[in-house]
Amino acid sequence: MATVTSYGAAKVVTGSCHLLAIEGGPTLLIDCGMFQGQEEDRNYKPFDFDPSEVDYLLVTHAHLDHVGRIPKLVKEGFTGVIYATEATQDLAEIILLDSAKIMKEDYNTHYKKAQRRGKEDDVMEPLYEETDVEAAFDLTWHHPEYDQPLTLQEGISVTFRNAGHILGSAFIEIAYQERGVEQTIVFSGDIGNNNDMVLPDLEKCPHANTLYVESTYGDRDHQSADASITEFKRIIIDTMHNWGNVLIPSFAVERTQELLCILKEMYDRKELPECKIFLDSPMATRATAVYRNHADLLSQECQDIKERDGTVFDFEDLVYTLDVEASKAINDVDSRAIIIAGSGMCNGGRILHHFKNRLWNRKNAVIFVGYQAVGTLGRHIVDGARWVKIYHEDILIKASVHTINGFSAHADQKAIVKWISQIEDLNRIFLIHGEEDKQVILRSVLENALHQNVHIVEPGEVIYL
C-alpha cells in the first residue's frame, strides 16, 4: 500500500517536504523546502529519510519554503531526477544561490564574533554552499508542460497544472496503479487567490482520490483585490503628499512583480505623485528578468501591456539598485521615496537598513503585503511592536504600519473550499502547510460544506493510502 509521510509543512506553514512511497514502485519526494521563523533550526537536522533512496523530486514552485533544502538533499545523497516547470527551475536557481550567499555571510559574521569569545565551535556551518546549489542543478531536470501527463515509469504518471501562485507554480497530480486499481493523489503546493494582476487564475483540479492541500489562510477570507489596490494606492498617495517615504518589505518573486504592475498603472494614469521608486533587491531584479523571459505565462492583461509599451514592468520613475553603493545612496533621498526591498519577512536583507534609517519617522509608512511567519521581525512589527532591535540598535517605530492581505498569492478560505468542491471522485482530504489553529477552523468549514472527513497531518505521520 502506498504511503505519504510529511516531513515538513505539517502543522506549520514552512518546510514543505512530503514523501510518497508507492508499493513495488518508486519513491517520490514532493518539494524540499526550508523551515522559516521559529522552525528554522529544523533545517540543520538530518533528514528523517535516506535521500539516496528517493527516485524523483517533484517541485511545485520556487519559493524558499518549497525548494530551500534541495541543495542539502543533494549534498546528503540524492541523485535522482527532478521535475519542475522551466520557470520554476529558473527562479529556484536565483533563490537558492541567494540563500547560499546569505547563509555564508551570516556564518562569517557570527564566526568573527564567536572568535573574539573563543567560542568558534558554537557557530553552525552554513546549511550548504554555492557549490552545493550548482551540484543540484547539474542533476537531470525535466520540464513538464501544464496539463501534459508525463510517464515516470510504467503505471505511474504525473501531471502539472497551473496553480496561479507564482510564475511556473503547479499543483501536481500523481496517478499510479495499486492492485489493478488506478489511484490519483494531488499535492496542491500553494494555490493562488485568483486576484493576481500578473498571472492567470488557478486552474481547476478535475479529479483526485486523495488531496493534500495547503491551509495557510484557511481561517479567513482576503480583502478583495480591488479594495486592496485602492488601499495600497491611498497609502502611497497620502504618504507622498505628506512628504514621507513608503517602505515595502516584499518577496522577490511574484509580490514584487505585482507591485511594479500597480505602480506602473498609477504612473501611466498620472495617479502617482512625483517620487522615485527603488527596487532595492538584486534577487527581485533577477526574478523580474525571469518573468520577462516567460511572458507567455503571464496574464492577458500583462501581455497586452507588453504589446502596448514593449515592457510589462518598467517605467520612468523606477530605479533598479543592483550594488551596495546604489542602495546606500537611497539614504540621501529625504522624502517621496517608495522603497521595495527584501526580505519579505524582514529577517535579513536590505529592508533592515531602510527600517533602521526610517522607521522612527512618523511621516513614513510601512506596507506589509505578504505572510509574516511566527518568529520573524515582520510578524513582530505586524503584531504591534513599538520597539525593534536592528543591527544592535533599538529603534522606536513611529512610522505607520499597514497590512494588506488582499495581495496574498495564497487562496483564502472561500477560494480553498470552492477549489476543493469542484474535484471529482475525492475521498480523502489532508491539510498541510498551515498553522494548526487555522487548520482547525478550515477543517470544520470543509467538513460542514463538503460532508467529508478532513485530517490535519501530524509531523512525520505515515498516511496509508
FENKA-V11800 format. One record per residue. N is the residue number from 1. RES is the residue in three letters. PHI is phi in whole degrees, 0 to 359 (999 if undefined). NEAR is the number of other ideal C-beta (glycine too) atoms within 10 Angstrom. Layout:
# FENKA-V11800
((N RES PHI NEAR) (N RES PHI NEAR))
This chain:
# FENKA-V11800
((1 MET 999 9) (2 ALA 293 19) (3 THR 226 14) (4 VAL 235 22) (5 THR 235 18) (6 SER 262 24) (7 TYR 259 20) (8 GLY 188 29) (9 ALA 54 28) (10 ALA 248 24) (11 LYS 64 19) (12 VAL 220 23) (13 VAL 277 27) (14 THR 259 26) (15 GLY 79 26) (16 SER 309 32) (17 CYS 191 26) (18 HIS 229 26) (19 LEU 256 20) (20 LEU 254 24) (21 ALA 251 20) (22 ILE 261 23) (23 GLU 303 11) (24 GLY 73 9) (25 GLY 228 18) (26 PRO 281 17) (27 THR 253 16) (28 LEU 244 27) (29 LEU 250 26) (30 ILE 258 25) (31 ASP 70 28) (32 CYS 210 30) (33 GLY 265 25) (34 MET 269 26) (35 PHE 283 25) (36 GLN 229 22) (37 GLY 70 18) (38 GLN 296 14) (39 GLU 268 19) (40 GLU 295 18) (41 ASP 297 9) (42 ARG 293 16) (43 ASN 298 20) (44 TYR 271 12) (45 LYS 280 8) (46 PRO 298 9) (47 PHE 299 19) (48 ASP 274 12) (49 PHE 213 17) (50 ASP 270 12) (51 PRO 303 20) (52 SER 291 11) (53 GLU 267 14) (54 VAL 275 23) (55 ASP 273 17) (56 TYR 225 21) (57 LEU 246 24) (58 LEU 252 25) (59 VAL 250 28) (60 THR 285 30) (61 HIS 191 29) (62 ALA 263 28) (63 HIS 296 28) (64 LEU 302 22) (65 ASP 283 25) (66 HIS 239 31) (67 VAL 235 30) (68 GLY 296 29) (69 ARG 253 30) (70 ILE 300 27) (71 PRO 299 26) (72 LYS 295 20) (73 LEU 301 24) (74 VAL 292 24) (75 LYS 302 18) (76 GLU 258 15) (77 GLY 128 13) (78 PHE 289 25) (79 THR 229 12) (80 GLY 281 21) (81 VAL 257 15) (82 ILE 250 25) (83 TYR 248 24) (84 ALA 199 28) (85 THR 297 25) (86 GLU 299 17) (87 ALA 296 22) (88 THR 297 29) (89 GLN 298 20) (90 ASP 299 22) (91 LEU 289 29) (92 ALA 299 27) (93 GLU 297 18) (94 ILE 297 20) (95 ILE 293 23) (96 LEU 286 25) (97 LEU 295 17) (98 ASP 294 23) (99 SER 299 22) (100 ALA 297 20) (101 LYS 296 16) (102 ILE 296 17) (103 MET 297 19) (104 LYS 294 15) (105 GLU 296 12) (106 ASP 297 14) (107 TYR 298 16) (108 ASN 298 12) (109 THR 296 11) (110 HIS 291 15) (111 TYR 294 15) (112 LYS 297 11) (113 LYS 294 12) (114 ALA 293 14) (115 GLN 298 11) (116 ARG 293 8) (117 ARG 261 8) (118 GLY 70 8) (119 LYS 241 12) (120 GLU 302 13) (121 ASP 292 7) (122 ASP 279 10) (123 VAL 271 16) (124 MET 283 14) (125 GLU 297 11) (126 PRO 304 18) (127 LEU 302 19) (128 TYR 197 25) (129 GLU 242 17) (130 GLU 299 17) (131 THR 296 10) (132 ASP 290 19) (133 VAL 296 23) (134 GLU 297 15) (135 ALA 296 16) (136 ALA 296 23) (137 PHE 276 16) (138 ASP 277 9) (139 LEU 288 14) (140 THR 281 9) (141 TRP 246 17) (142 HIS 247 16) (143 HIS 246 16) (144 PRO 294 20) (145 GLU 272 10) (146 TYR 303 15) (147 ASP 69 13) (148 GLN 250 10) (149 PRO 301 11) (150 LEU 239 14) (151 THR 272 10) (152 LEU 283 21) (153 GLN 200 12) (154 GLU 307 8) (155 GLY 86 14) (156 ILE 227 17) (157 SER 228 16) (158 VAL 231 22) (159 THR 229 21) (160 PHE 264 28) (161 ARG 235 20) (162 ASN 295 21) (163 ALA 271 27) (164 GLY 63 25) (165 HIS 260 29) (166 ILE 221 29) (167 LEU 305 24) (168 GLY 82 29) (169 SER 291 32) (170 ALA 212 30) (171 PHE 261 29) (172 ILE 241 24) (173 GLU 263 20) (174 ILE 241 23) (175 ALA 253 20) (176 TYR 214 23) (177 GLN 264 14) (178 GLU 224 15) (179 ARG 54 8) (180 GLY 81 5) (181 VAL 246 8) (182 GLU 279 11) (183 GLN 241 17) (184 THR 231 20) (185 ILE 242 25) (186 VAL 242 24) (187 PHE 251 27) (188 SER 288 25) (189 GLY 57 27) (190 ASP 253 27) (191 ILE 256 28) (192 GLY 282 25) (193 ASN 255 24) (194 ASN 57 16) (195 ASN 226 22) (196 ASP 272 26) (197 MET 289 19) (198 VAL 268 24) (199 LEU 244 25) (200 PRO 295 17) (201 ASP 290 14) (202 LEU 306 23) (203 GLU 279 18) (204 LYS 290 11) (205 CYS 268 22) (206 PRO 284 15) (207 HIS 201 13) (208 ALA 193 26) (209 ASN 270 18) (210 THR 230 19) (211 LEU 231 23) (212 TYR 255 26) (213 VAL 234 27) (214 GLU 292 26) (215 SER 215 31) (216 THR 307 24) (217 TYR 246 23) (218 GLY 290 27) (219 ASP 259 17) (220 ARG 205 14) (221 ASP 253 12) (222 HIS 282 21) (223 GLN 301 19) (224 SER 296 11) (225 ALA 299 16) (226 ASP 298 10) (227 ALA 294 12) (228 SER 294 19) (229 ILE 295 21) (230 THR 299 14) (231 GLU 296 17) (232 PHE 301 22) (233 LYS 298 17) (234 ARG 299 11) (235 ILE 297 18) (236 ILE 300 23) (237 ILE 295 15) (238 ASP 298 14) (239 THR 292 26) (240 MET 295 20) (241 HIS 295 10) (242 ASN 271 15) (243 TRP 59 11) (244 GLY 256 21) (245 ASN 233 27) (246 VAL 246 25) (247 LEU 252 27) (248 ILE 234 28) (249 PRO 289 31) (250 SER 226 29) (251 PHE 288 25) (252 ALA 295 28) (253 VAL 250 29) (254 GLU 80 26) (255 ARG 297 25) (256 THR 300 28) (257 GLN 294 27) (258 GLU 294 23) (259 LEU 297 25) (260 LEU 299 24) (261 CYS 297 21) (262 ILE 294 17) (263 LEU 293 25) (264 LYS 296 22) (265 GLU 298 17) (266 MET 299 20) (267 TYR 296 16) (268 ASP 297 13) (269 ARG 271 9) (270 LYS 61 7) (271 GLU 272 12) (272 LEU 269 21) (273 PRO 299 14) (274 GLU 302 7) (275 CYS 194 20) (276 LYS 239 15) (277 ILE 247 26) (278 PHE 247 24) (279 LEU 267 26) (280 ASP 260 28) (281 SER 204 29) (282 PRO 303 21) (283 MET 293 22) (284 ALA 296 27) (285 THR 295 16) (286 ARG 293 19) (287 ALA 295 25) (288 THR 298 21) (289 ALA 296 13) (290 VAL 296 21) (291 TYR 300 26) (292 ARG 298 15) (293 ASN 291 13) (294 HIS 244 16) (295 ALA 299 15) (296 ASP 294 7) (297 LEU 268 20) (298 LEU 277 23) (299 SER 295 17) (300 GLN 297 8) (301 GLU 300 15) (302 CYS 295 21) (303 GLN 293 14) (304 ASP 293 12) (305 ILE 296 21) (306 LYS 297 15) (307 GLU 295 10) (308 ARG 286 9) (309 ASP 253 13) (310 GLY 82 8) (311 THR 208 12) (312 VAL 273 23) (313 PHE 248 23) (314 ASP 272 13) (315 PHE 202 16) (316 GLU 300 8) (317 ASP 277 15) (318 LEU 268 17) (319 VAL 240 15) (320 TYR 264 15) (321 THR 255 20) (322 LEU 268 13) (323 ASP 252 9) (324 VAL 296 11) (325 GLU 297 8) (326 ALA 294 13) (327 SER 294 19) (328 LYS 297 14) (329 ALA 295 13) (330 ILE 298 21) (331 ASN 299 13) (332 ASP 282 7) (333 VAL 271 14) (334 ASP 287 10) (335 SER 210 15) (336 ARG 56 18) (337 ALA 244 24) (338 ILE 250 23) (339 ILE 244 28) (340 ILE 257 27) (341 ALA 213 27) (342 GLY 266 26) (343 SER 267 24) (344 GLY 296 28) (345 MET 256 23) (346 CYS 65 25) (347 ASN 262 21) (348 GLY 162 15) (349 GLY 84 22) (350 ARG 289 22) (351 ILE 300 27) (352 LEU 296 19) (353 HIS 296 19) (354 HIS 290 26) (355 PHE 300 25) (356 LYS 300 15) (357 ASN 274 18) (358 ARG 224 23) (359 LEU 297 20) (360 TRP 281 13) (361 ASN 263 14) (362 ARG 290 11) (363 LYS 285 14) (364 ASN 271 24) (365 ALA 225 23) (366 VAL 244 25) (367 ILE 242 23) (368 PHE 268 23) (369 VAL 236 24) (370 GLY 204 21) (371 TYR 297 21) (372 GLN 244 21) (373 ALA 292 21) (374 VAL 303 15) (375 GLY 96 15) (376 THR 268 22) (377 LEU 298 21) (378 GLY 302 23) (379 ARG 296 19) (380 HIS 300 16) (381 ILE 289 22) (382 VAL 300 18) (383 ASP 282 10) (384 GLY 106 8) (385 ALA 301 14) (386 ARG 264 9) (387 TRP 234 10) (388 VAL 225 18) (389 LYS 256 11) (390 ILE 231 17) (391 TYR 50 9) (392 HIS 68 5) (393 GLU 240 8) (394 ASP 280 8) (395 ILE 243 19) (396 LEU 278 10) (397 ILE 273 18) (398 LYS 249 13) (399 ALA 297 23) (400 SER 288 17) (401 VAL 243 16) (402 HIS 234 18) (403 THR 239 16) (404 ILE 243 19) (405 ASN 281 18) (406 GLY 294 20) (407 PHE 277 27) (408 SER 303 24) (409 ALA 276 28) (410 HIS 264 23) (411 ALA 299 30) (412 ASP 271 21) (413 GLN 303 19) (414 LYS 300 14) (415 ALA 291 21) (416 ILE 298 25) (417 VAL 298 17) (418 LYS 298 14) (419 TRP 297 22) (420 ILE 293 23) (421 SER 296 11) (422 GLN 269 10) (423 ILE 278 19) (424 GLU 273 9) (425 ASP 67 9) (426 LEU 279 19) (427 ASN 248 12) (428 ARG 221 16) (429 ILE 235 21) (430 PHE 237 21) (431 LEU 265 25) (432 ILE 226 25) (433 HIS 55 33) (434 GLY 191 27) (435 GLU 285 16) (436 GLU 301 13) (437 ASP 297 10) (438 LYS 284 18) (439 GLN 293 23) (440 VAL 299 16) (441 ILE 294 15) (442 LEU 296 25) (443 ARG 302 18) (444 SER 297 12) (445 VAL 296 17) (446 LEU 294 23) (447 GLU 296 13) (448 ASN 288 9) (449 ALA 280 12) (450 LEU 250 15) (451 HIS 56 7) (452 GLN 230 13) (453 ASN 286 11) (454 VAL 236 20) (455 HIS 244 13) (456 ILE 271 17) (457 VAL 286 22) (458 GLU 274 12) (459 PRO 300 15) (460 GLY 76 12) (461 GLU 289 15) (462 VAL 269 11) (463 ILE 258 19) (464 TYR 270 7) (465 LEU 269 18))
